[in-house]
Amino acid sequence: MLESQELMINDNHLLALPSSFRNLTSLTTLDASENKLATIPDELGECLMLEELFLRDNQLVTLPDGIRNCSKLRHIDLANNLFEKKSKPGDLVLYIDALAYLDLKGNPCAKSTKK
């Protein structure tokens, strides 16, 4: 079991994250912004202490269902990814009571449909 509380791996051109997140039981902050991530491992949902999640500027289209287990999440930054409305990233507010901030700007789901 690792005791890291913050993991800052932003701007590293990462294509994937390891499934070994289940070992980061004390993780409170993950910043994996500005990479080339297309998916997030479902094991992230086992980081039950996670409070802040920064995934902006990647190539994400969905989040793993396990993220709903992170009941302490209060800040999620998903700006500038590829989330569509059908992936329902906004539904996170229904499942995570602590969530106070969800940034979806720059995603297709956040674009206005006005003509």
PyMOL commands that place a pseudoatom at each C-alpha (Angstrom):
pseudoatom trace, name=CA, resn=MET, resi=1, chain=A, elem=C, hetatm=0, pos=[0.000, 0.000, 0.000]
pseudoatom trace, name=CA, resn=LEU, resi=2, chain=A, elem=C, hetatm=0, pos=[1.398, 3.379, -1.026]
pseudoatom trace, name=CA, resn=GLU, resi=3, chain=A, elem=C, hetatm=0, pos=[0.815, 6.477, 1.082]
pseudoatom trace, name=CA, resn=SER, resi=4, chain=A, elem=C, hetatm=0, pos=[0.899, 9.158, -1.645]
pseudoatom trace, name=CA, resn=GLN, resi=5, chain=A, elem=C, hetatm=0, pos=[-1.746, 11.822, -1.231]
pseudoatom trace, name=CA, resn=GLU, resi=6, chain=A, elem=C, hetatm=0, pos=[-1.111, 13.767, -4.432]
pseudoatom trace, name=CA, resn=LEU, resi=7, chain=A, elem=C, hetatm=0, pos=[-0.092, 12.450, -7.814]
pseudoatom trace, name=CA, resn=MET, resi=8, chain=A, elem=C, hetatm=0, pos=[0.876, 15.101, -10.363]
pseudoatom trace, name=CA, resn=ILE, resi=9, chain=A, elem=C, hetatm=0, pos=[1.524, 13.488, -13.737]
pseudoatom trace, name=CA, resn=ASN, resi=10, chain=A, elem=C, hetatm=0, pos=[0.301, 16.319, -15.930]
pseudoatom trace, name=CA, resn=ASP, resi=11, chain=A, elem=C, hetatm=0, pos=[1.890, 17.273, -19.254]
pseudoatom trace, name=CA, resn=ASN, resi=12, chain=A, elem=C, hetatm=0, pos=[3.773, 14.010, -19.795]
pseudoatom trace, name=CA, resn=HIS, resi=13, chain=A, elem=C, hetatm=0, pos=[2.273, 12.853, -23.121]
pseudoatom trace, name=CA, resn=LEU, resi=14, chain=A, elem=C, hetatm=0, pos=[0.887, 9.755, -21.385]
pseudoatom trace, name=CA, resn=LEU, resi=15, chain=A, elem=C, hetatm=0, pos=[-1.302, 7.481, -23.493]
pseudoatom trace, name=CA, resn=ALA, resi=16, chain=A, elem=C, hetatm=0, pos=[-2.625, 5.386, -20.595]
pseudoatom trace, name=CA, resn=LEU, resi=17, chain=A, elem=C, hetatm=0, pos=[-2.696, 5.129, -16.823]
pseudoatom trace, name=CA, resn=PRO, resi=18, chain=A, elem=C, hetatm=0, pos=[-1.879, 1.907, -14.986]
pseudoatom trace, name=CA, resn=SER, resi=19, chain=A, elem=C, hetatm=0, pos=[-4.591, -0.170, -13.350]
pseudoatom trace, name=CA, resn=SER, resi=20, chain=A, elem=C, hetatm=0, pos=[-2.489, -0.182, -10.168]
pseudoatom trace, name=CA, resn=PHE, resi=21, chain=A, elem=C, hetatm=0, pos=[-4.469, 2.814, -8.836]
pseudoatom trace, name=CA, resn=ARG, resi=22, chain=A, elem=C, hetatm=0, pos=[-6.126, 0.422, -6.376]
pseudoatom trace, name=CA, resn=ASN, resi=23, chain=A, elem=C, hetatm=0, pos=[-2.844, 0.574, -4.442]
pseudoatom trace, name=CA, resn=LEU, resi=24, chain=A, elem=C, hetatm=0, pos=[-3.083, 4.348, -3.947]
pseudoatom trace, name=CA, resn=THR, resi=25, chain=A, elem=C, hetatm=0, pos=[-5.515, 4.157, -1.050]
pseudoatom trace, name=CA, resn=SER, resi=26, chain=A, elem=C, hetatm=0, pos=[-4.538, 7.563, 0.397]
pseudoatom trace, name=CA, resn=LEU, resi=27, chain=A, elem=C, hetatm=0, pos=[-4.696, 9.453, -2.911]
pseudoatom trace, name=CA, resn=THR, resi=28, chain=A, elem=C, hetatm=0, pos=[-6.627, 12.718, -2.505]
pseudoatom trace, name=CA, resn=THR, resi=29, chain=A, elem=C, hetatm=0, pos=[-5.532, 14.579, -5.655]
pseudoatom trace, name=CA, resn=LEU, resi=30, chain=A, elem=C, hetatm=0, pos=[-4.803, 13.275, -9.147]
pseudoatom trace, name=CA, resn=ASP, resi=31, chain=A, elem=C, hetatm=0, pos=[-3.658, 15.655, -11.866]
pseudoatom trace, name=CA, resn=ALA, resi=32, chain=A, elem=C, hetatm=0, pos=[-3.307, 13.856, -15.189]
pseudoatom trace, name=CA, resn=SER, resi=33, chain=A, elem=C, hetatm=0, pos=[-4.121, 16.933, -17.280]
pseudoatom trace, name=CA, resn=GLU, resi=34, chain=A, elem=C, hetatm=0, pos=[-2.487, 17.720, -20.615]
pseudoatom trace, name=CA, resn=ASN, resi=35, chain=A, elem=C, hetatm=0, pos=[-1.710, 14.161, -21.640]
pseudoatom trace, name=CA, resn=LYS, resi=36, chain=A, elem=C, hetatm=0, pos=[-3.105, 12.022, -24.459]
pseudoatom trace, name=CA, resn=LEU, resi=37, chain=A, elem=C, hetatm=0, pos=[-5.373, 9.811, -22.380]
pseudoatom trace, name=CA, resn=ALA, resi=38, chain=A, elem=C, hetatm=0, pos=[-8.334, 8.229, -24.152]
pseudoatom trace, name=CA, resn=THR, resi=39, chain=A, elem=C, hetatm=0, pos=[-9.443, 6.104, -21.192]
pseudoatom trace, name=CA, resn=ILE, resi=40, chain=A, elem=C, hetatm=0, pos=[-9.171, 6.037, -17.422]
pseudoatom trace, name=CA, resn=PRO, resi=41, chain=A, elem=C, hetatm=0, pos=[-8.864, 2.663, -15.664]
pseudoatom trace, name=CA, resn=ASP, resi=42, chain=A, elem=C, hetatm=0, pos=[-11.896, 1.552, -13.668]
pseudoatom trace, name=CA, resn=GLU, resi=43, chain=A, elem=C, hetatm=0, pos=[-9.561, 0.953, -10.715]
pseudoatom trace, name=CA, resn=LEU, resi=44, chain=A, elem=C, hetatm=0, pos=[-9.534, 4.706, -10.153]
pseudoatom trace, name=CA, resn=GLY, resi=45, chain=A, elem=C, hetatm=0, pos=[-12.894, 4.096, -8.477]
pseudoatom trace, name=CA, resn=GLU, resi=46, chain=A, elem=C, hetatm=0, pos=[-11.026, 2.298, -5.708]
pseudoatom trace, name=CA, resn=CYS, resi=47, chain=A, elem=C, hetatm=0, pos=[-9.335, 5.541, -4.636]
pseudoatom trace, name=CA, resn=LEU, resi=48, chain=A, elem=C, hetatm=0, pos=[-11.995, 6.234, -2.035]
pseudoatom trace, name=CA, resn=MET, resi=49, chain=A, elem=C, hetatm=0, pos=[-10.147, 9.226, -0.530]
pseudoatom trace, name=CA, resn=LEU, resi=50, chain=A, elem=C, hetatm=0, pos=[-9.945, 11.066, -3.875]
pseudoatom trace, name=CA, resn=GLU, resi=51, chain=A, elem=C, hetatm=0, pos=[-11.166, 14.676, -3.575]
pseudoatom trace, name=CA, resn=GLU, resi=52, chain=A, elem=C, hetatm=0, pos=[-9.746, 16.402, -6.655]
pseudoatom trace, name=CA, resn=LEU, resi=53, chain=A, elem=C, hetatm=0, pos=[-9.477, 14.999, -10.171]
pseudoatom trace, name=CA, resn=PHE, resi=54, chain=A, elem=C, hetatm=0, pos=[-7.878, 17.012, -12.977]
pseudoatom trace, name=CA, resn=LEU, resi=55, chain=A, elem=C, hetatm=0, pos=[-8.165, 15.402, -16.419]
pseudoatom trace, name=CA, resn=ARG, resi=56, chain=A, elem=C, hetatm=0, pos=[-8.424, 18.473, -18.646]
pseudoatom trace, name=CA, resn=ASP, resi=57, chain=A, elem=C, hetatm=0, pos=[-6.833, 18.565, -22.109]
pseudoatom trace, name=CA, resn=ASN, resi=58, chain=A, elem=C, hetatm=0, pos=[-6.875, 14.842, -22.896]
pseudoatom trace, name=CA, resn=GLN, resi=59, chain=A, elem=C, hetatm=0, pos=[-8.869, 12.767, -25.406]
pseudoatom trace, name=CA, resn=LEU, resi=60, chain=A, elem=C, hetatm=0, pos=[-11.420, 11.272, -23.029]
pseudoatom trace, name=CA, resn=VAL, resi=61, chain=A, elem=C, hetatm=0, pos=[-14.899, 10.357, -24.226]
pseudoatom trace, name=CA, resn=THR, resi=62, chain=A, elem=C, hetatm=0, pos=[-16.111, 8.660, -21.044]
pseudoatom trace, name=CA, resn=LEU, resi=63, chain=A, elem=C, hetatm=0, pos=[-15.242, 7.989, -17.427]
pseudoatom trace, name=CA, resn=PRO, resi=64, chain=A, elem=C, hetatm=0, pos=[-15.280, 4.574, -15.791]
pseudoatom trace, name=CA, resn=ASP, resi=65, chain=A, elem=C, hetatm=0, pos=[-18.432, 3.702, -13.835]
pseudoatom trace, name=CA, resn=GLY, resi=66, chain=A, elem=C, hetatm=0, pos=[-16.238, 3.082, -10.794]
pseudoatom trace, name=CA, resn=ILE, resi=67, chain=A, elem=C, hetatm=0, pos=[-15.691, 6.832, -10.441]
pseudoatom trace, name=CA, resn=ARG, resi=68, chain=A, elem=C, hetatm=0, pos=[-19.082, 6.914, -8.698]
pseudoatom trace, name=CA, resn=ASN, resi=69, chain=A, elem=C, hetatm=0, pos=[-17.462, 5.119, -5.746]
pseudoatom trace, name=CA, resn=CYS, resi=70, chain=A, elem=C, hetatm=0, pos=[-15.289, 8.181, -5.080]
pseudoatom trace, name=CA, resn=SER, resi=71, chain=A, elem=C, hetatm=0, pos=[-17.847, 9.785, -2.797]
pseudoatom trace, name=CA, resn=LYS, resi=72, chain=A, elem=C, hetatm=0, pos=[-15.390, 12.415, -1.502]
pseudoatom trace, name=CA, resn=LEU, resi=73, chain=A, elem=C, hetatm=0, pos=[-14.762, 13.916, -4.946]
pseudoatom trace, name=CA, resn=ARG, resi=74, chain=A, elem=C, hetatm=0, pos=[-15.539, 17.617, -4.754]
pseudoatom trace, name=CA, resn=HIS, resi=75, chain=A, elem=C, hetatm=0, pos=[-13.631, 18.971, -7.768]
pseudoatom trace, name=CA, resn=ILE, resi=76, chain=A, elem=C, hetatm=0, pos=[-13.537, 17.393, -11.242]
pseudoatom trace, name=CA, resn=ASP, resi=77, chain=A, elem=C, hetatm=0, pos=[-11.950, 19.173, -14.206]
pseudoatom trace, name=CA, resn=LEU, resi=78, chain=A, elem=C, hetatm=0, pos=[-12.771, 17.493, -17.524]
pseudoatom trace, name=CA, resn=ALA, resi=79, chain=A, elem=C, hetatm=0, pos=[-12.397, 20.575, -19.749]
pseudoatom trace, name=CA, resn=ASN, resi=80, chain=A, elem=C, hetatm=0, pos=[-11.192, 20.216, -23.334]
pseudoatom trace, name=CA, resn=ASN, resi=81, chain=A, elem=C, hetatm=0, pos=[-11.806, 16.515, -23.869]
pseudoatom trace, name=CA, resn=LEU, resi=82, chain=A, elem=C, hetatm=0, pos=[-14.176, 14.742, -26.256]
pseudoatom trace, name=CA, resn=PHE, resi=83, chain=A, elem=C, hetatm=0, pos=[-17.199, 14.093, -24.004]
pseudoatom trace, name=CA, resn=GLU, resi=84, chain=A, elem=C, hetatm=0, pos=[-20.467, 13.906, -25.924]
pseudoatom trace, name=CA, resn=LYS, resi=85, chain=A, elem=C, hetatm=0, pos=[-23.897, 14.415, -24.364]
pseudoatom trace, name=CA, resn=LYS, resi=86, chain=A, elem=C, hetatm=0, pos=[-24.623, 10.692, -24.693]
pseudoatom trace, name=CA, resn=SER, resi=87, chain=A, elem=C, hetatm=0, pos=[-21.717, 9.879, -22.335]
pseudoatom trace, name=CA, resn=LYS, resi=88, chain=A, elem=C, hetatm=0, pos=[-23.550, 11.943, -19.670]
pseudoatom trace, name=CA, resn=PRO, resi=89, chain=A, elem=C, hetatm=0, pos=[-20.569, 13.357, -17.758]
pseudoatom trace, name=CA, resn=GLY, resi=90, chain=A, elem=C, hetatm=0, pos=[-22.915, 15.838, -16.106]
pseudoatom trace, name=CA, resn=ASP, resi=91, chain=A, elem=C, hetatm=0, pos=[-24.667, 12.935, -14.375]
pseudoatom trace, name=CA, resn=LEU, resi=92, chain=A, elem=C, hetatm=0, pos=[-21.737, 12.778, -11.951]
pseudoatom trace, name=CA, resn=VAL, resi=93, chain=A, elem=C, hetatm=0, pos=[-23.547, 15.380, -9.857]
pseudoatom trace, name=CA, resn=LEU, resi=94, chain=A, elem=C, hetatm=0, pos=[-26.313, 12.821, -9.317]
pseudoatom trace, name=CA, resn=TYR, resi=95, chain=A, elem=C, hetatm=0, pos=[-23.979, 10.168, -7.945]
pseudoatom trace, name=CA, resn=ILE, resi=96, chain=A, elem=C, hetatm=0, pos=[-21.330, 12.083, -6.011]
pseudoatom trace, name=CA, resn=ASP, resi=97, chain=A, elem=C, hetatm=0, pos=[-22.908, 14.147, -3.231]
pseudoatom trace, name=CA, resn=ALA, resi=98, chain=A, elem=C, hetatm=0, pos=[-19.687, 15.991, -2.327]
pseudoatom trace, name=CA, resn=LEU, resi=99, chain=A, elem=C, hetatm=0, pos=[-19.176, 17.278, -5.879]
pseudoatom trace, name=CA, resn=ALA, resi=100, chain=A, elem=C, hetatm=0, pos=[-19.086, 21.074, -5.846]
pseudoatom trace, name=CA, resn=TYR, resi=101, chain=A, elem=C, hetatm=0, pos=[-17.221, 21.774, -9.122]
pseudoatom trace, name=CA, resn=LEU, resi=102, chain=A, elem=C, hetatm=0, pos=[-17.477, 20.045, -12.495]
pseudoatom trace, name=CA, resn=ASP, resi=103, chain=A, elem=C, hetatm=0, pos=[-15.807, 21.702, -15.505]
pseudoatom trace, name=CA, resn=LEU, resi=104, chain=A, elem=C, hetatm=0, pos=[-16.923, 20.433, -18.922]
pseudoatom trace, name=CA, resn=LYS, resi=105, chain=A, elem=C, hetatm=0, pos=[-16.110, 23.478, -21.052]
pseudoatom trace, name=CA, resn=GLY, resi=106, chain=A, elem=C, hetatm=0, pos=[-14.479, 22.801, -24.394]
pseudoatom trace, name=CA, resn=ASN, resi=107, chain=A, elem=C, hetatm=0, pos=[-16.225, 19.412, -24.782]
pseudoatom trace, name=CA, resn=PRO, resi=108, chain=A, elem=C, hetatm=0, pos=[-18.789, 18.656, -27.494]
pseudoatom trace, name=CA, resn=CYS, resi=109, chain=A, elem=C, hetatm=0, pos=[-21.407, 18.143, -24.742]
pseudoatom trace, name=CA, resn=ALA, resi=110, chain=A, elem=C, hetatm=0, pos=[-20.900, 21.723, -23.577]
pseudoatom trace, name=CA, resn=LYS, resi=111, chain=A, elem=C, hetatm=0, pos=[-21.290, 23.367, -26.963]
pseudoatom trace, name=CA, resn=SER, resi=112, chain=A, elem=C, hetatm=0, pos=[-24.362, 25.511, -27.500]
pseudoatom trace, name=CA, resn=THR, resi=113, chain=A, elem=C, hetatm=0, pos=[-26.992, 24.293, -29.944]
pseudoatom trace, name=CA, resn=LYS, resi=114, chain=A, elem=C, hetatm=0, pos=[-28.220, 27.833, -30.690]
pseudoatom trace, name=CA, resn=LYS, resi=115, chain=A, elem=C, hetatm=0, pos=[-28.379, 28.891, -34.325]
for i in range(1, 115): cmd.bond("trace and resi %d" % i, "trace and resi %d" % (i + 1))
show_as sticks, trace
zoom trace
